[in-house]
Amino acid sequence: MITYFQLFNKAAKELAACSDEPEIEAEILLCHAFEITRESFLSFLNEEVKGASKTALFNSCTASRKQGMPVCYITRKAFFMNNQYSIDQGVLIPRPETELLVEKTHKLLLSLKKKYTTVNVLELGSGSGIIAVELALRHPDISIYSWEISATACKQAKINIFYHQTSNIELIHKDFFKDSARWSQMLKNSHPVILVSNPPYIAAKDIQGLDPSVKYYEPEVALCGGSSGIDFYKKIFKAASTGQNVYLALEIGVDQKKTLSELLSRHHFKDTVFFSDLNRIPRVLISNTEL
């Protein structure tokens, strides 16, 4: 007789060679393969394993993880701010730094809504839709326009928008920077607009040094920010500076605070504030062009 604990224990030992959290990952994969909730995981451990096909799936999942595939791509699920999202290869996996971006954008929205009856949010790069959905859940009274160039990412974003029943998001399958006819007038209106984004910010030379689970599996187009990592910020600042009441809420890379501060000054942004993560590394900036 083989118990769930024996399967779990064997997988955890095997995953120790490729994971910093082998027990957690083994638990997630076992629950995924056997359709067990994580809340009931412990109650199953001493029971006999049932289902040859599910055992085969679990072994396959474990093998994929040992080869370097991220757990989120194996299970096609990710949790972000305590909500579940559909994730697949070709879409960036949600990270804790982006939770800080959502939190600070949420607070910015609360502040602006005290002064203005209308506030629009324009997102550059929907990805899986996590930023737009989280903001829409907190602010069902605002309009969110979310641009995404990748068809794969748009598919995942649509799934997540539908799953969370957020009706105030308009998903736009286009390159934001080539769609100025749609957004330029929004930036020139008197009511405020927030440009929110987690843009690609890793320098091209640093891509090869990334963890294999990132380098070989996550989409490079969502990671690489050009030769110095700031190409997208330059384009965002240029676009935003054409408006009169525009706020920026952006995730940034490590060691980019000084460079981006200088760029913001050149484009006449003001009141720039940087927020740090738990490691005291600046990871989010808020700035504005309000006249």
C-alpha positions in Angstrom: 0.0 0.0 0.0 1.3 3.5 -1.0 0.0 6.4 1.0 -0.3 10.0 -0.1 2.3 10.9 2.5 4.8 8.5 0.8 4.1 10.1 -2.5 4.5 13.5 -1.1 7.7 12.7 0.8 9.3 11.1 -2.2 8.5 14.1 -4.4 9.7 16.6 -1.8 13.0 14.9 -1.6 13.4 14.9 -5.4 12.4 18.6 -5.7 15.0 19.6 -3.1 17.5 19.7 -5.8 15.7 22.3 -7.9 13.5 24.2 -5.4 13.9 26.4 -2.3 10.5 25.2 -1.1 10.3 21.5 -2.0 7.6 20.6 0.6 5.3 23.4 -0.4 5.7 22.6 -4.1 5.2 18.9 -3.6 2.0 19.7 -1.7 0.7 22.0 -4.4 1.4 19.4 -7.2 -0.1 16.6 -5.2 -3.3 18.6 -4.5 -3.4 19.6 -8.2 -3.0 16.0 -9.5 -5.4 14.4 -7.1 -7.9 17.3 -6.9 -7.5 17.8 -3.2 -7.9 21.1 -1.6 -4.9 22.4 0.3 -7.1 22.8 3.4 -7.8 19.1 3.4 -4.3 18.0 2.5 -3.3 16.8 5.9 -6.3 14.7 6.4 -5.4 12.7 3.3 -1.8 12.0 4.0 -2.2 8.6 5.7 -4.8 7.3 3.3 -4.0 4.9 0.5 -3.4 6.4 -2.9 -6.3 5.8 -5.3 -6.3 6.4 -9.1 -3.6 5.2 -11.3 -4.2 8.0 -13.8 -3.9 10.7 -11.1 -0.7 9.1 -9.8 0.7 9.2 -13.3 -0.3 12.9 -13.5 1.4 13.6 -10.2 4.6 11.9 -11.3 4.5 13.8 -14.6 4.0 17.1 -12.8 6.9 16.3 -10.5 9.1 15.4 -13.5 8.2 18.7 -15.2 9.2 20.7 -12.1 12.5 18.8 -11.8 13.2 19.9 -15.3 12.8 23.5 -14.3 9.2 24.4 -15.2 7.6 26.7 -12.7 4.8 25.3 -10.6 2.3 27.9 -11.8 2.8 26.7 -15.4 2.3 23.1 -14.4 -0.9 23.7 -12.4 -2.0 26.7 -14.6 -2.9 28.5 -11.5 -1.4 31.3 -9.5 -2.5 33.1 -6.3 -2.2 36.9 -6.2 -3.4 39.0 -3.3 -5.4 36.0 -2.0 -7.2 35.5 -5.3 -6.8 32.7 -7.8 -5.8 33.4 -11.4 -5.4 31.4 -14.6 -1.8 31.3 -15.8 -0.2 29.6 -18.7 3.1 29.6 -20.5 3.6 32.8 -22.5 2.3 35.0 -19.6 4.4 36.4 -16.8 3.9 34.7 -13.4 2.6 37.2 -10.7 5.2 38.3 -8.1 5.0 39.9 -4.7 6.4 43.2 -6.0 3.4 43.6 -8.1 1.2 43.4 -5.0 2.9 46.5 -3.8 2.1 48.2 -7.1 -1.6 47.3 -6.7 -1.7 48.5 -3.1 -0.1 51.9 -3.9 -2.4 52.4 -7.0 -5.4 51.5 -4.9 -4.4 54.2 -2.3 -3.8 56.7 -5.1 -7.3 56.0 -6.5 -8.9 56.5 -3.1 -7.1 59.9 -2.8 -8.1 61.1 -6.2 -11.7 60.0 -5.9 -12.1 62.4 -2.9 -11.3 65.3 -5.3 -12.7 64.1 -8.6 -15.9 62.5 -9.8 -14.2 60.7 -12.7 -10.8 58.9 -12.6 -9.7 56.6 -15.5 -7.0 54.0 -15.3 -5.0 53.0 -18.4 -2.9 49.9 -18.0 0.1 49.3 -20.3 0.6 45.5 -20.6 -2.3 43.5 -19.2 -0.4 40.2 -18.8 -2.7 37.8 -17.1 -5.0 40.7 -16.0 -4.1 40.6 -12.3 -3.5 44.4 -11.9 -6.6 45.4 -13.8 -8.8 42.8 -12.0 -7.5 43.7 -8.5 -8.1 47.4 -9.1 -11.5 46.7 -10.6 -12.6 44.6 -7.6 -11.6 47.5 -5.3 -13.1 50.2 -7.5 -16.1 49.0 -9.5 -17.1 52.6 -10.1 -14.1 53.5 -12.3 -13.2 52.6 -16.0 -10.1 50.6 -16.6 -8.6 50.4 -20.1 -6.0 47.7 -20.4 -3.7 47.3 -23.5 -1.9 44.0 -24.3 0.1 43.2 -27.4 0.3 39.4 -26.8 -2.6 37.2 -28.0 -1.6 34.5 -25.4 -1.7 37.1 -22.6 -5.0 38.5 -23.8 -6.5 35.0 -23.7 -5.5 34.6 -20.0 -6.6 38.1 -19.1 -10.1 37.4 -20.6 -10.4 34.2 -18.6 -9.5 36.1 -15.4 -11.7 39.1 -16.1 -14.6 36.7 -16.7 -13.8 34.5 -13.6 -13.7 37.5 -11.3 -16.8 39.1 -13.0 -15.2 42.5 -13.4 -17.3 44.4 -15.9 -15.5 47.7 -15.8 -12.4 46.5 -17.7 -12.0 47.1 -21.4 -9.2 44.8 -22.7 -7.6 46.1 -25.8 -5.4 43.7 -28.0 -3.1 46.3 -29.4 0.3 48.0 -28.8 -0.4 50.9 -26.5 2.2 53.1 -28.1 0.7 52.6 -31.6 -2.8 53.3 -30.4 -2.6 56.9 -29.4 -5.7 57.8 -31.3 -7.6 55.9 -28.5 -5.9 57.3 -25.4 -4.4 60.7 -26.3 -7.7 62.6 -25.7 -8.1 60.8 -22.3 -4.8 62.3 -21.2 -5.8 65.8 -22.2 -9.1 65.8 -20.3 -9.4 67.7 -17.0 -10.1 64.7 -14.9 -7.1 62.6 -13.8 -5.8 59.5 -15.5 -3.5 56.9 -13.9 -1.1 55.1 -16.2 -0.3 51.8 -14.4 2.2 49.3 -15.6 4.6 46.5 -14.6 6.7 47.0 -17.8 9.7 44.9 -18.9 12.6 46.3 -16.9 15.5 43.7 -17.0 18.5 44.8 -19.0 19.2 42.6 -22.0 22.7 41.7 -20.7 21.1 40.4 -17.5 18.7 38.0 -19.1 21.2 35.2 -19.3 21.9 35.4 -15.6 18.3 34.8 -14.6 17.2 31.7 -12.8 16.6 28.9 -15.4 12.9 28.7 -14.4 12.5 32.3 -15.5 15.0 32.4 -18.4 13.8 29.3 -20.2 10.1 29.4 -19.4 8.8 33.0 -18.9 8.2 35.2 -21.9 11.3 37.3 -22.7 9.1 40.0 -24.2 7.6 40.6 -20.7 11.1 40.6 -19.1 13.5 42.5 -21.3 13.5 46.3 -21.1 16.1 46.8 -23.8 19.9 47.3 -23.4 19.7 49.2 -20.1 16.3 48.0 -19.0 14.6 51.4 -19.2 13.3 51.5 -22.8 9.7 51.1 -21.8 9.9 53.8 -19.1 11.2 56.3 -21.7 8.2 55.6 -23.9 5.8 55.7 -21.0 7.1 59.0 -19.7 7.0 60.6 -23.2 3.4 59.5 -23.7 2.3 60.6 -20.2 3.9 64.0 -20.5 1.4 64.9 -23.3 -1.4 65.0 -20.7 -2.2 67.6 -18.1 -3.5 65.6 -15.2 -1.7 62.3 -15.5 -0.4 60.1 -12.7 2.1 57.3 -13.1 2.0 54.1 -11.0 4.8 51.8 -12.1 6.8 48.8 -10.9 10.5 49.3 -11.3 13.6 47.1 -11.3 16.4 46.9 -8.8 18.8 49.9 -8.9 16.6 51.9 -11.3 15.5 54.7 -8.8 18.2 57.2 -9.7 18.0 56.8 -13.4 14.2 57.0 -13.5 14.2 60.0 -11.2 16.4 61.9 -13.6 14.2 60.9 -16.6 11.0 62.0 -14.7 12.6 65.4 -14.0 13.4 65.9 -17.7 9.8 65.2 -18.6 8.6 67.7 -15.9 7.0 65.1 -13.6 6.7 66.2 -9.9 6.0 64.8 -6.5 7.6 61.5 -7.3 7.6 59.0 -4.5 9.3 55.6 -4.5 8.1 52.7 -2.3 10.3 49.9 -1.2 9.5 46.2 -0.8 10.2 44.1 2.4 13.9 44.1 1.5 13.9 47.9 1.4 14.5 47.9 -2.3 12.6 50.6 -4.2 10.1 48.7 -6.5 7.2 51.1 -7.2 7.1 54.8 -8.2 4.2 57.2 -8.1 4.5 60.5 -9.9 2.3 63.1 -11.7 2.0 65.9 -14.2 -0.9 67.7 -12.5 -1.0 71.4 -13.4 
